[in-house]
């Protein structure tokens, strides 16, 4: 039996894939900024309903709440960039390049947060980058 973490990660993979496809379809006639805005309306409705139904108050240190807000700003700017890229590029290539976002936290973790990567981790990151380069050719 797979762990809950793995099951949720697979769900995220499928849902993010659906997001990328529907974002590409939306940007055929909706501007990137408007498509992001509309997608965020749906997002806040779903996330808001989840918070209300789960009855979990929003708590945390001021610093961590600030990080959550800053992460939202990064997400919004990244989403606008992604949607704009979809209006100008091939959906498969744009999505593959954008999916390499995980390289950024890996780099930041190693350089600034004292996170250790094994040789297998480094090889995996390298192979992921090579795979995207091959997709983009």
N, CA, C and O atoms as CSV, one atom per row, in Angstrom:
chain,resi,resn,atom,element,x,y,z
A,1,UNK,N,N,0.849,-1.183,0.000
A,1,UNK,CA,C,0.000,0.000,0.000
A,1,UNK,C,C,0.893,1.244,0.000
A,1,UNK,O,O,1.899,1.293,0.708
A,2,UNK,N,N,0.522,2.236,-0.790
A,2,UNK,CA,C,1.332,3.451,-0.855
A,2,UNK,C,C,0.992,4.371,0.313
A,2,UNK,O,O,-0.117,4.339,0.845
A,3,UNK,N,N,1.953,5.177,0.694
A,3,UNK,CA,C,1.742,6.097,1.807
A,3,UNK,C,C,0.814,7.233,1.390
A,3,UNK,O,O,0.635,7.507,0.203
A,4,UNK,N,N,0.235,7.881,2.380
A,4,UNK,CA,C,-0.641,9.024,2.110
A,4,UNK,C,C,0.126,10.128,1.402
A,4,UNK,O,O,-0.411,10.781,0.507
A,5,UNK,N,N,1.381,10.342,1.795
A,5,UNK,CA,C,2.199,11.371,1.150
A,5,UNK,C,C,2.386,11.106,-0.332
A,5,UNK,O,O,2.291,12.024,-1.147
A,6,UNK,N,N,2.654,9.853,-0.688
A,6,UNK,CA,C,2.838,9.493,-2.096
A,6,UNK,C,C,1.518,9.630,-2.848
A,6,UNK,O,O,1.496,10.132,-3.972
A,7,UNK,N,N,0.423,9.192,-2.242
A,7,UNK,CA,C,-0.888,9.308,-2.894
A,7,UNK,C,C,-1.235,10.772,-3.161
A,7,UNK,O,O,-1.728,11.109,-4.237
A,8,UNK,N,N,-0.979,11.635,-2.189
A,8,UNK,CA,C,-1.256,13.061,-2.376
A,8,UNK,C,C,-0.327,13.670,-3.426
A,8,UNK,O,O,-0.744,14.543,-4.187
A,9,UNK,N,N,0.921,13.220,-3.475
A,9,UNK,CA,C,1.855,13.715,-4.496
A,9,UNK,C,C,1.389,13.307,-5.891
A,9,UNK,O,O,1.496,14.091,-6.834
A,10,UNK,N,N,0.875,12.093,-6.027
A,10,UNK,CA,C,0.346,11.648,-7.321
A,10,UNK,C,C,-0.885,12.472,-7.695
A,10,UNK,O,O,-1.055,12.851,-8.854
A,11,UNK,N,N,-1.737,12.747,-6.716
A,11,UNK,CA,C,-2.899,13.606,-6.973
A,11,UNK,C,C,-2.443,14.986,-7.434
A,11,UNK,O,O,-3.005,15.549,-8.373
A,12,UNK,N,N,-1.421,15.531,-6.772
A,12,UNK,CA,C,-0.893,16.844,-7.168
A,12,UNK,C,C,-0.352,16.801,-8.589
A,12,UNK,O,O,-0.575,17.730,-9.364
A,13,UNK,N,N,0.352,15.739,-8.937
A,13,UNK,CA,C,0.884,15.588,-10.290
A,13,UNK,C,C,-0.241,15.647,-11.320
A,13,UNK,O,O,-0.149,16.377,-12.307
A,14,UNK,N,N,-1.298,14.878,-11.088
A,14,UNK,CA,C,-2.422,14.841,-12.028
A,14,UNK,C,C,-3.131,16.195,-12.067
A,14,UNK,O,O,-3.460,16.691,-13.145
A,15,UNK,N,N,-3.366,16.792,-10.901
A,15,UNK,CA,C,-4.067,18.077,-10.841
A,15,UNK,C,C,-3.242,19.198,-11.463
A,15,UNK,O,O,-3.789,20.037,-12.179
A,16,UNK,N,N,-1.933,19.225,-11.202
A,16,UNK,CA,C,-1.085,20.245,-11.833
A,16,UNK,C,C,-1.033,20.033,-13.344
A,16,UNK,O,O,-0.990,20.998,-14.107
A,17,UNK,N,N,-1.035,18.784,-13.774
A,17,UNK,CA,C,-1.090,18.507,-15.212
A,17,UNK,C,C,-2.378,19.028,-15.819
A,17,UNK,O,O,-2.364,19.632,-16.892
A,18,UNK,N,N,-3.487,18.797,-15.141
A,18,UNK,CA,C,-4.768,19.335,-15.602
A,18,UNK,C,C,-4.771,20.847,-15.628
A,18,UNK,O,O,-5.340,21.459,-16.532
A,19,UNK,N,N,-4.130,21.459,-14.625
A,19,UNK,CA,C,-4.014,22.922,-14.580
A,19,UNK,C,C,-3.241,23.425,-15.793
A,19,UNK,O,O,-3.655,24.396,-16.427
A,20,UNK,N,N,-2.123,22.779,-16.127
A,20,UNK,CA,C,-1.305,23.237,-17.258
A,20,UNK,C,C,-2.072,23.122,-18.573
A,20,UNK,O,O,-2.007,24.018,-19.414
A,21,UNK,N,N,-2.795,22.023,-18.747
A,21,UNK,CA,C,-3.560,21.838,-19.986
A,21,UNK,C,C,-4.679,22.867,-20.088
A,21,UNK,O,O,-4.831,23.515,-21.123
A,22,UNK,N,N,-5.464,23.023,-19.022
A,22,UNK,CA,C,-6.583,23.970,-19.087
A,22,UNK,C,C,-6.101,25.411,-19.158
A,22,UNK,O,O,-6.774,26.257,-19.746
A,23,UNK,N,N,-4.944,25.704,-18.566
A,23,UNK,CA,C,-4.371,27.052,-18.696
A,23,UNK,C,C,-4.011,27.325,-20.147
A,23,UNK,O,O,-4.265,28.411,-20.667
A,24,UNK,N,N,-3.420,26.334,-20.793
A,24,UNK,CA,C,-3.080,26.489,-22.208
A,24,UNK,C,C,-4.311,26.695,-23.067
A,24,UNK,O,O,-4.300,27.510,-23.989
A,25,UNK,N,N,-5.368,25.964,-22.769
A,25,UNK,CA,C,-6.611,26.130,-23.523
A,25,UNK,C,C,-7.229,27.503,-23.264
A,25,UNK,O,O,-7.735,28.139,-24.189
A,26,UNK,N,N,-7.191,27.958,-22.027
A,26,UNK,CA,C,-7.778,29.260,-21.682
A,26,UNK,C,C,-7.088,30.399,-22.409
A,26,UNK,O,O,-7.737,31.354,-22.834
A,27,UNK,N,N,-5.770,30.299,-22.552
A,27,UNK,CA,C,-5.019,31.420,-23.138
A,27,UNK,C,C,-5.139,31.495,-24.653
A,27,UNK,O,O,-4.506,32.345,-25.280
A,28,UNK,N,N,-5.934,30.626,-25.245
A,28,UNK,CA,C,-6.188,30.758,-26.683
A,28,UNK,C,C,-6.933,32.055,-26.975
A,28,UNK,O,O,-6.698,32.685,-28.006
A,29,UNK,N,N,-7.842,32.465,-26.065
A,29,UNK,CA,C,-8.602,33.695,-26.315
A,29,UNK,C,C,-8.669,34.629,-25.112
A,29,UNK,O,O,-9.154,35.753,-25.241
A,30,UNK,N,N,-8.200,34.196,-23.958
A,30,UNK,CA,C,-8.200,35.023,-22.748
A,30,UNK,C,C,-6.767,35.479,-22.503
A,30,UNK,O,O,-5.839,34.677,-22.608
A,31,UNK,N,N,-6.572,36.757,-22.178
A,31,UNK,CA,C,-5.212,37.246,-21.922
A,31,UNK,C,C,-4.618,36.516,-20.724
A,31,UNK,O,O,-5.344,36.002,-19.873
A,32,UNK,N,N,-3.294,36.476,-20.668
A,32,UNK,CA,C,-2.603,35.766,-19.589
A,32,UNK,C,C,-3.025,36.286,-18.223
A,32,UNK,O,O,-3.339,35.498,-17.330
A,33,UNK,N,N,-3.038,37.604,-18.050
A,33,UNK,CA,C,-3.384,38.187,-16.746
A,33,UNK,C,C,-4.828,37.855,-16.378
A,33,UNK,O,O,-5.106,37.506,-15.231
A,34,UNK,N,N,-5.741,37.958,-17.328
A,34,UNK,CA,C,-7.141,37.648,-17.035
A,34,UNK,C,C,-7.341,36.161,-16.758
A,34,UNK,O,O,-8.146,35.794,-15.902
A,35,UNK,N,N,-6.620,35.309,-17.470
A,35,UNK,CA,C,-6.722,33.870,-17.220
A,35,UNK,C,C,-6.214,33.539,-15.816
A,35,UNK,O,O,-6.813,32.722,-15.116
A,36,UNK,N,N,-5.114,34.167,-15.405
A,36,UNK,CA,C,-4.604,33.955,-14.047
A,36,UNK,C,C,-5.630,34.434,-13.032
A,36,UNK,O,O,-5.918,33.734,-12.061
A,37,UNK,N,N,-6.183,35.621,-13.249
A,37,UNK,CA,C,-7.183,36.158,-12.321
A,37,UNK,C,C,-8.360,35.195,-12.184
A,37,UNK,O,O,-8.781,34.880,-11.070
A,38,UNK,N,N,-8.886,34.731,-13.303
A,38,UNK,CA,C,-10.029,33.814,-13.262
A,38,UNK,C,C,-9.664,32.502,-12.566
A,38,UNK,O,O,-10.467,31.954,-11.810
A,39,UNK,N,N,-8.461,32.002,-12.820
A,39,UNK,CA,C,-8.056,30.756,-12.162
A,39,UNK,C,C,-7.905,30.964,-10.656
A,39,UNK,O,O,-8.183,30.057,-9.871
A,40,UNK,N,N,-7.466,32.153,-10.254
A,40,UNK,CA,C,-7.328,32.434,-8.827
A,40,UNK,C,C,-8.684,32.602,-8.152
A,40,UNK,O,O,-8.825,32.290,-6.970
A,41,UNK,N,N,-9.685,33.090,-8.885
A,41,UNK,CA,C,-11.041,33.152,-8.324
A,41,UNK,C,C,-11.484,31.735,-7.952
A,41,UNK,O,O,-11.995,31.501,-6.856
A,42,UNK,N,N,-11.284,30.798,-8.874
A,42,UNK,CA,C,-11.640,29.406,-8.588
A,42,UNK,C,C,-10.789,28.852,-7.448
A,42,UNK,O,O,-11.295,28.137,-6.583
A,43,UNK,N,N,-9.498,29.181,-7.446
A,43,UNK,CA,C,-8.589,28.683,-6.409
A,43,UNK,C,C,-8.990,29.161,-5.025
A,43,UNK,O,O,-9.040,28.373,-4.081
A,44,UNK,N,N,-9.276,30.457,-4.903
A,44,UNK,CA,C,-9.617,31.000,-3.581
A,44,UNK,C,C,-10.949,30.444,-3.106
A,44,UNK,O,O,-11.144,30.245,-1.907
A,45,UNK,N,N,-11.868,30.191,-4.031
A,45,UNK,CA,C,-13.152,29.596,-3.642
A,45,UNK,C,C,-12.942,28.193,-3.073
A,45,UNK,O,O,-13.516,27.842,-2.042
A,46,UNK,N,N,-12.121,27.401,-3.746
A,46,UNK,CA,C,-11.879,26.028,-3.291
A,46,UNK,C,C,-11.061,26.016,-2.003
A,46,UNK,O,O,-11.413,25.315,-1.054
A,47,UNK,N,N,-9.972,26.786,-1.961
A,47,UNK,CA,C,-9.136,26.826,-0.756
A,47,UNK,C,C,-9.913,27.420,0.418
A,47,UNK,O,O,-9.807,26.936,1.545
A,48,UNK,N,N,-10.692,28.470,0.153
A,48,UNK,CA,C,-11.493,29.090,1.213
A,48,UNK,C,C,-12.517,28.129,1.774
A,48,UNK,O,O,-12.703,28.054,2.989
A,49,UNK,N,N,-13.184,27.395,0.900
A,49,UNK,CA,C,-14.160,26.405,1.357
A,49,UNK,C,C,-13.475,25.325,2.189
A,49,UNK,O,O,-14.015,24.880,3.202
A,50,UNK,N,N,-12.290,24.906,1.761
A,50,UNK,CA,C,-11.552,23.886,2.511
A,50,UNK,C,C,-11.199,24.390,3.908
A,50,UNK,O,O,-11.382,23.671,4.891
A,51,UNK,N,N,-10.696,25.614,4.001
A,51,UNK,CA,C,-10.328,26.184,5.307
A,51,UNK,C,C,-11.560,26.271,6.208
A,51,UNK,O,O,-11.498,25.923,7.387
A,52,UNK,N,N,-12.674,26.734,5.650
A,52,UNK,CA,C,-13.901,26.856,6.444
A,52,UNK,C,C,-14.439,25.495,6.881
A,52,UNK,O,O,-14.834,25.325,8.034
A,53,UNK,N,N,-14.454,24.536,5.975
A,53,UNK,CA,C,-14.981,23.210,6.306
A,53,UNK,C,C,-14.070,22.447,7.263
A,53,UNK,O,O,-14.552,21.693,8.109
A,54,UNK,N,N,-12.766,22.637,7.137
A,54,UNK,CA,C,-11.814,21.951,8.015
A,54,UNK,C,C,-11.801,22.567,9.407
A,54,UNK,O,O,-11.308,21.957,10.355
A,55,UNK,N,N,-12.339,23.771,9.528
A,55,UNK,CA,C,-12.406,24.489,10.809
A,55,UNK,C,C,-11.040,24.593,11.470
A,55,UNK,O,O,-10.887,24.378,12.672
A,56,UNK,N,N,-10.059,24.927,10.652
A,56,UNK,CA,C,-8.701,25.125,11.168
A,56,UNK,C,C,-8.374,26.605,11.093
A,56,UNK,O,O,-8.321,27.167,9.999
A,57,UNK,N,N,-8.155,27.243,12.225
A,57,UNK,CA,C,-7.825,28.672,12.179
A,57,UNK,C,C,-6.453,28.886,11.541
A,57,UNK,O,O,-5.578,28.022,11.603
A,58,UNK,N,N,-6.292,30.040,10.938
A,58,UNK,CA,C,-4.994,30.383,10.357
A,58,UNK,C,C,-4.110,30.878,11.492
A,58,UNK,O,O,-4.354,31.942,12.060
A,59,UNK,N,N,-3.088,30.106,11.816
A,59,UNK,CA,C,-2.172,30.453,12.899
A,59,UNK,C,C,-0.740,30.341,12.392
A,59,UNK,O,O,-0.486,29.771,11.331
A,60,UNK,N,N,0.174,30.884,13.152
A,60,UNK,CA,C,1.590,30.808,12.806
A,60,UNK,C,C,2.304,32.060,13.265
A,60,UNK,O,O,1.674,33.055,13.621
A,61,UNK,N,N,3.612,32.002,13.253
A,61,UNK,CA,C,4.379,33.184,13.625
A,61,UNK,C,C,4.217,34.247,12.544
A,61,UNK,O,O,3.865,33.937,11.406
A,62,UNK,N,N,4.473,35.484,12.904
A,62,UNK,CA,C,4.387,36.571,11.919
A,62,UNK,C,C,5.324,36.312,10.742
A,62,UNK,O,O,4.972,36.555,9.588
A,63,UNK,N,N,6.504,35.823,11.048
A,63,UNK,CA,C,7.485,35.550,9.994
A,63,UNK,C,C,6.964,34.489,9.029
A,63,UNK,O,O,7.066,34.649,7.813
A,64,UNK,N,N,6.408,33.412,9.568
A,64,UNK,CA,C,5.930,32.339,8.702
A,64,UNK,C,C,4.678,32.745,7.925
A,64,UNK,O,O,4.502,32.331,6.779
A,65,UNK,N,N,3.805,33.552,8.537
A,65,UNK,CA,C,2.650,34.083,7.806
A,65,UNK,C,C,3.146,34.982,6.673
A,65,UNK,O,O,2.611,34.944,5.565
A,66,UNK,N,N,4.170,35.790,6.955
A,66,UNK,CA,C,4.752,36.651,5.912
A,66,UNK,C,C,5.329,35.804,4.779
A,66,UNK,O,O,5.157,36.138,3.607
A,67,UNK,N,N,6.012,34.708,5.122
A,67,UNK,CA,C,6.535,33.815,4.080
A,67,UNK,C,C,5.397,33.242,3.234
A,67,UNK,O,O,5.537,33.120,2.017
A,68,UNK,N,N,4.277,32.891,3.861
A,68,UNK,CA,C,3.127,32.375,3.107
A,68,UNK,C,C,2.617,33.429,2.130
A,68,UNK,O,O,2.290,33.111,0.987
A,69,UNK,N,N,2.549,34.679,2.573
A,69,UNK,CA,C,2.087,35.757,1.697
A,69,UNK,C,C,3.079,36.017,0.567
A,69,UNK,O,O,2.676,36.222,-0.578
A,70,UNK,N,N,4.365,36.010,0.882
A,70,UNK,CA,C,5.387,36.211,-0.155
A,70,UNK,C,C,5.347,35.055,-1.156
A,70,UNK,O,O,5.522,35.264,-2.357
A,71,UNK,N,N,5.116,33.840,-0.660
A,71,UNK,CA,C,5.021,32.704,-1.591
A,71,UNK,C,C,3.846,32.895,-2.541
A,71,UNK,O,O,3.923,32.499,-3.704
A,72,UNK,N,N,2.765,33.494,-2.064
A,72,UNK,CA,C,1.635,33.799,-2.934
A,72,UNK,C,C,1.997,34.812,-4.001
A,72,UNK,O,O,1.541,34.714,-5.141
A,73,UNK,N,N,2.821,35.793,-3.629
A,73,UNK,CA,C,3.274,36.783,-4.617
A,73,UNK,C,C,4.142,36.115,-5.683
A,73,UNK,O,O,3.994,36.400,-6.872
A,74,UNK,N,N,5.047,35.227,-5.262
A,74,UNK,CA,C,5.852,34.476,-6.233
A,74,UNK,C,C,4.951,33.627,-7.131
A,74,UNK,O,O,5.153,33.565,-8.344
A,75,UNK,N,N,3.953,32.973,-6.527
A,75,UNK,CA,C,3.040,32.132,-7.298
A,75,UNK,C,C,2.274,32.950,-8.328
A,75,UNK,O,O,2.132,32.526,-9.475
A,76,UNK,N,N,1.780,34.114,-7.931
A,76,UNK,CA,C,1.026,34.960,-8.867
A,76,UNK,C,C,1.911,35.419,-10.022
A,76,UNK,O,O,1.511,35.339,-11.183
A,77,UNK,N,N,3.111,35.899,-9.705
A,77,UNK,CA,C,4.020,36.363,-10.760
A,77,UNK,C,C,4.438,35.203,-11.663
A,77,UNK,O,O,4.504,35.351,-12.884
A,78,UNK,N,N,4.716,34.054,-11.060
A,78,UNK,CA,C,5.067,32.876,-11.851
A,78,UNK,C,C,3.915,32.409,-12.722
A,78,UNK,O,O,4.122,31.998,-13.863
A,79,UNK,N,N,2.708,32.472,-12.189
A,79,UNK,CA,C,1.531,32.071,-12.973
A,79,UNK,C,C,1.322,32.986,-14.165
A,79,UNK,O,O,1.030,32.520,-15.266
A,80,UNK,N,N,1.469,34.286,-13.951
A,80,UNK,CA,C,1.326,35.227,-15.064
A,80,UNK,C,C,2.382,34.940,-16.125
A,80,UNK,O,O,2.083,34.948,-17.320
A,81,UNK,N,N,3.618,34.685,-15.691
A,81,UNK,CA,C,4.685,34.350,-16.640
A,81,UNK,C,C,4.360,33.060,-17.388
A,81,UNK,O,O,4.554,32.976,-18.601
A,82,UNK,N,N,3.866,32.059,-16.665
A,82,UNK,CA,C,3.527,30.772,-17.278
A,82,UNK,C,C,2.406,30.930,-18.299
A,82,UNK,O,O,2.508,30.426,-19.418
A,83,UNK,N,N,1.346,31.622,-17.922
A,83,UNK,CA,C,0.225,31.813,-18.845
A,83,UNK,C,C,0.667,32.619,-20.065
A,83,UNK,O,O,0.261,32.320,-21.188
A,84,UNK,N,N,1.496,33.637,-19.848
A,84,UNK,CA,C,2.004,34.423,-20.981
A,84,UNK,C,C,2.853,33.544,-21.898
A,84,UNK,O,O,2.779,33.666,-23.120
A,85,UNK,N,N,3.659,32.660,-21.309
A,85,UNK,CA,C,4.467,31.739,-22.116
A,85,UNK,C,C,3.574,30.808,-22.930
A,85,UNK,O,O,3.886,30.490,-24.078
A,86,UNK,N,N,2.470,30.373,-22.341
A,86,UNK,CA,C,1.546,29.491,-23.065
A,86,UNK,C,C,0.931,30.178,-24.277
A,86,UNK,O,O,0.632,29.525,-25.276
A,87,UNK,N,N,0.740,31.495,-24.193
A,87,UNK,CA,C,0.161,32.205,-25.345
A,87,UNK,C,C,1.161,32.330,-26.482
A,87,UNK,O,O,0.774,32.583,-27.623
A,88,UNK,N,N,2.445,32.154,-26.184
A,88,UNK,CA,C,3.490,32.377,-27.178
A,88,UNK,C,C,4.288,31.136,-27.551
A,88,UNK,O,O,5.069,31.159,-28.502
A,89,UNK,N,N,4.095,30.054,-26.806
A,89,UNK,CA,C,4.935,28.884,-27.040
A,89,UNK,C,C,4.162,27.582,-27.050
A,89,UNK,O,O,2.954,27.552,-26.815
A,90,UNK,N,N,4.877,26.517,-27.324
A,90,UNK,CA,C,4.338,25.165,-27.356
A,90,UNK,C,C,4.017,24.718,-25.926
A,90,UNK,O,O,4.870,24.798,-25.043
A,91,UNK,N,N,2.781,24.247,-25.700
A,91,UNK,CA,C,2.345,23.865,-24.358
A,91,UNK,C,C,3.261,22.810,-23.735
A,91,UNK,O,O,3.579,22.901,-22.549
A,92,UNK,N,N,3.689,21.820,-24.507
A,92,UNK,CA,C,4.536,20.754,-23.974
A,92,UNK,C,C,5.891,21.295,-23.529
A,92,UNK,O,O,6.395,20.923,-22.469
A,93,UNK,N,N,6.474,22.164,-24.330
A,93,UNK,CA,C,7.792,22.709,-24.000
A,93,UNK,C,C,7.698,23.692,-22.843
A,93,UNK,O,O,8.492,23.628,-21.904
A,94,UNK,N,N,6.732,24.601,-22.906
A,94,UNK,CA,C,6.550,25.587,-21.829
A,94,UNK,C,C,6.313,24.876,-20.498
A,94,UNK,O,O,6.920,25.232,-19.488
A,95,UNK,N,N,5.439,23.879,-20.495
A,95,UNK,CA,C,5.130,23.153,-19.259
A,95,UNK,C,C,6.343,22.398,-18.731
A,95,UNK,O,O,6.577,22.366,-17.523
A,96,UNK,N,N,7.110,21.794,-19.625
A,96,UNK,CA,C,8.300,21.051,-19.194
A,96,UNK,C,C,9.333,21.978,-18.565
A,96,UNK,O,O,9.914,21.654,-17.529
A,97,UNK,N,N,9.560,23.124,-19.186
A,97,UNK,CA,C,10.533,24.075,-18.627
A,97,UNK,C,C,10.050,24.593,-17.279
A,97,UNK,O,O,10.815,24.627,-16.315
A,98,UNK,N,N,8.787,24.994,-17.208
A,98,UNK,CA,C,8.244,25.523,-15.952
A,98,UNK,C,C,8.253,24.470,-14.848
A,98,UNK,O,O,8.394,24.801,-13.671
A,99,UNK,N,N,8.103,23.206,-15.226
A,99,UNK,CA,C,8.084,22.132,-14.235
A,99,UNK,C,C,9.432,21.944,-13.551
A,99,UNK,O,O,9.521,21.241,-12.545
A,100,UNK,N,N,10.472,22.558,-14.082
A,100,UNK,CA,C,11.791,22.480,-13.440
A,100,UNK,C,C,11.917,23.421,-12.247
A,100,UNK,O,O,13.011,23.597,-11.711
A,101,UNK,N,N,10.818,24.022,-11.830
A,101,UNK,CA,C,10.863,24.951,-10.702
A,101,UNK,C,C,11.507,24.321,-9.468
A,101,UNK,O,O,12.090,25.036,-8.652
A,102,UNK,N,N,11.414,23.014,-9.315
A,102,UNK,CA,C,11.960,22.351,-8.132
A,102,UNK,C,C,13.476,22.505,-8.017
A,102,UNK,O,O,14.037,22.292,-6.943
A,103,UNK,N,N,14.141,22.871,-9.110
A,103,UNK,CA,C,15.587,23.093,-9.059
A,103,UNK,C,C,15.901,24.312,-8.181
A,103,UNK,O,O,16.920,24.333,-7.490
A,104,UNK,N,N,15.033,25.316,-8.208
A,104,UNK,CA,C,15.267,26.546,-7.432
A,104,UNK,C,C,15.294,26.258,-5.930
A,104,UNK,O,O,16.269,26.626,-5.276
A,105,UNK,N,N,14.264,25.613,-5.344
A,105,UNK,CA,C,14.367,25.344,-3.908
A,105,UNK,C,C,15.500,24.383,-3.558
A,105,UNK,O,O,16.058,24.466,-2.464
A,106,UNK,N,N,15.847,23.476,-4.466
A,106,UNK,CA,C,16.989,22.598,-4.194
A,106,UNK,C,C,18.262,23.425,-4.093
A,106,UNK,O,O,19.061,23.232,-3.176
A,107,UNK,N,N,18.454,24.350,-5.037
A,107,UNK,CA,C,19.634,25.216,-5.024
A,107,UNK,C,C,19.647,26.104,-3.779
A,107,UNK,O,O,20.662,26.197,-3.088
A,108,UNK,N,N,18.526,26.751,-3.499
A,108,UNK,CA,C,18.437,27.638,-2.326
A,108,UNK,C,C,18.666,26.835,-1.049
A,108,UNK,O,O,19.346,27.298,-0.133
A,109,UNK,N,N,18.101,25.639,-0.991
A,109,UNK,CA,C,18.290,24.803,0.186
A,109,UNK,C,C,19.745,24.465,0.439
A,109,UNK,O,O,20.210,24.516,1.577
A,110,UNK,N,N,20.466,24.121,-0.618
A,110,UNK,CA,C,21.880,23.764,-0.478
A,110,UNK,C,C,22.719,24.987,-0.136
A,110,UNK,O,O,23.553,24.938,0.768
A,111,UNK,N,N,22.501,26.089,-0.860
A,111,UNK,CA,C,23.359,27.267,-0.708
A,111,UNK,C,C,23.060,28.053,0.565
A,111,UNK,O,O,23.982,28.527,1.229
A,112,UNK,N,N,21.776,28.197,0.913
A,112,UNK,CA,C,21.418,29.093,2.014
A,112,UNK,C,C,20.855,28.407,3.256
A,112,UNK,O,O,20.908,28.980,4.345
A,113,UNK,N,N,20.321,27.204,3.121
A,113,UNK,CA,C,19.639,26.578,4.250
A,113,UNK,C,C,20.351,25.331,4.765
A,113,UNK,O,O,19.795,24.591,5.576
A,114,UNK,N,N,21.562,25.098,4.303
A,114,UNK,CA,C,22.391,23.993,4.781
A,114,UNK,C,C,21.738,22.622,4.568
A,114,UNK,O,O,21.852,21.732,5.411
A,115,UNK,N,N,21.058,22.467,3.438
A,115,UNK,CA,C,20.453,21.184,3.080
A,115,UNK,C,C,21.495,20.364,2.326
A,115,UNK,O,O,22.178,20.880,1.441
A,116,UNK,N,N,21.613,19.103,2.675
A,116,UNK,CA,C,22.585,18.225,2.012
A,116,UNK,C,C,21.887,17.413,0.923
A,116,UNK,O,O,20.794,16.888,1.131
A,117,UNK,N,N,22.527,17.318,-0.229
A,117,UNK,CA,C,22.033,16.474,-1.316
A,117,UNK,C,C,23.005,15.323,-1.520
A,117,UNK,O,O,24.222,15.510,-1.505
A,118,UNK,N,N,22.453,14.135,-1.710
A,118,UNK,CA,C,23.300,12.977,-1.997
A,118,UNK,C,C,23.703,13.011,-3.468
A,118,UNK,O,O,23.176,13.799,-4.253
A,119,UNK,N,N,24.632,12.155,-3.820
A,119,UNK,CA,C,25.043,12.052,-5.224
A,119,UNK,C,C,23.849,11.654,-6.091
A,119,UNK,O,O,23.715,12.130,-7.218
A,120,UNK,N,N,22.988,10.790,-5.573
A,120,UNK,CA,C,21.793,10.383,-6.319
A,120,UNK,C,C,20.852,11.571,-6.522
A,120,UNK,O,O,20.248,11.707,-7.586
A,121,UNK,N,N,20.723,12.441,-5.497
A,121,UNK,CA,C,19.889,13.644,-5.637
A,121,UNK,C,C,20.420,14.549,-6.740
A,121,UNK,O,O,19.657,15.035,-7.576
A,122,UNK,N,N,21.725,14.772,-6.739
A,122,UNK,CA,C,22.349,15.634,-7.752
A,122,UNK,C,C,22.181,15.015,-9.139
A,122,UNK,O,O,21.878,15.716,-10.105
A,123,UNK,N,N,22.377,13.703,-9.231
A,123,UNK,CA,C,22.196,13.019,-10.521
A,123,UNK,C,C,20.754,13.157,-11.004
A,123,UNK,O,O,20.517,13.396,-12.189
A,124,UNK,N,N,19.803,13.010,-10.108
A,124,UNK,CA,C,18.397,13.151,-10.473
A,124,UNK,C,C,18.063,14.544,-10.970
A,124,UNK,O,O,17.366,14.698,-11.972
A,125,UNK,N,N,18.559,15.565,-10.272
A,125,UNK,CA,C,18.342,16.948,-10.716
A,125,UNK,C,C,18.960,17.176,-12.091
A,125,UNK,O,O,18.353,17.799,-12.961
A,126,UNK,N,N,20.170,16.667,-12.275
A,126,UNK,CA,C,20.858,16.829,-13.559
A,126,UNK,C,C,20.093,16.135,-14.682
A,126,UNK,O,O,19.914,16.705,-15.759
A,127,UNK,N,N,19.644,14.918,-14.435
A,127,UNK,CA,C,18.885,14.186,-15.454
A,127,UNK,C,C,17.561,14.878,-15.782
A,127,UNK,O,O,17.120,14.857,-16.932
A,128,UNK,N,N,16.928,15.490,-14.783
A,128,UNK,CA,C,15.679,16.217,-15.036
A,128,UNK,C,C,15.926,17.398,-15.964
A,128,UNK,O,O,15.140,17.650,-16.878
A,129,UNK,N,N,17.013,18.118,-15.732
A,129,UNK,CA,C,17.350,19.253,-16.596
A,129,UNK,C,C,17.659,18.757,-18.009
A,129,UNK,O,O,17.200,19.345,-18.988
A,130,UNK,N,N,18.433,17.679,-18.115
A,130,UNK,CA,C,18.751,17.111,-19.431
A,130,UNK,C,C,17.466,16.678,-20.140
A,130,UNK,O,O,17.321,16.896,-21.343
A,131,UNK,N,N,16.542,16.073,-19.411
A,131,UNK,CA,C,15.275,15.639,-20.012
A,131,UNK,C,C,14.509,16.820,-20.593
A,131,UNK,O,O,13.961,16.720,-21.691
A,132,UNK,N,N,14.463,17.925,-19.877
A,132,UNK,CA,C,13.740,19.104,-20.376
A,132,UNK,C,C,14.437,19.679,-21.603
A,132,UNK,O,O,13.774,20.110,-22.546
A,133,UNK,N,N,15.760,19.691,-21.600
A,133,UNK,CA,C,16.491,20.168,-22.781
A,133,UNK,C,C,16.133,19.301,-23.986
A,133,UNK,O,O,15.903,19.824,-25.077
A,134,UNK,N,N,16.083,17.984,-23.800
A,134,UNK,CA,C,15.726,17.083,-24.899
A,134,UNK,C,C,14.286,17.306,-25.367
A,134,UNK,O,O,14.012,17.247,-26.566
A,135,UNK,N,N,13.373,17.557,-24.445
A,135,UNK,CA,C,11.980,17.834,-24.813
A,135,UNK,C,C,11.891,19.112,-25.633
A,135,UNK,O,O,11.102,19.204,-26.573
A,136,UNK,N,N,12.705,20.096,-25.270
A,136,UNK,CA,C,12.639,21.407,-25.927
A,136,UNK,C,C,13.287,21.422,-27.309
A,136,UNK,O,O,13.088,22.372,-28.066
A,137,UNK,N,N,14.061,20.387,-27.656
A,137,UNK,CA,C,14.727,20.356,-28.967
A,137,UNK,C,C,13.752,20.135,-30.100
A,137,UNK,O,O,14.155,20.085,-31.262
